[in-house]
Amino acid sequence: MPARTTANQIAFRYRSVDSTSGVTRETAKRLAEYLGVDETQAIHQALHELAVRVLPQYEPDDGPLTAGQVRQIKKRAPQGEKRSVRSSLFNKETA
């Protein structure tokens, strides 16, 4: 584990009341106890869940395909073969 320096730490202040923008220390303690971790780990878990929910989980692409890229895809993909798929999800009775 890397050594702690003040450069990679922040001051964390609990709120005086629970709200949509923060929690009290008591709530953090209760959450940590419920999760079976310490308060710091509970904060990390909460931030991780928020990051997964809010931040994109993939690298942005280069935008729409160019005409040349579309031509390459069409050239490599099988062409002219129409296929059908029979579904067994619905029973079709023949008359």
Secondary structure, 3 states (H helix, E strand, C coil): CCCCCHHHCCCCCCCCCCECCECCHHHHHHHHHHHCCCHHHHHHHHHHHHHHHHCCCCCCCCCCCCHHHHHHHHHHCCCCCCCCCCCCCCCCCCC
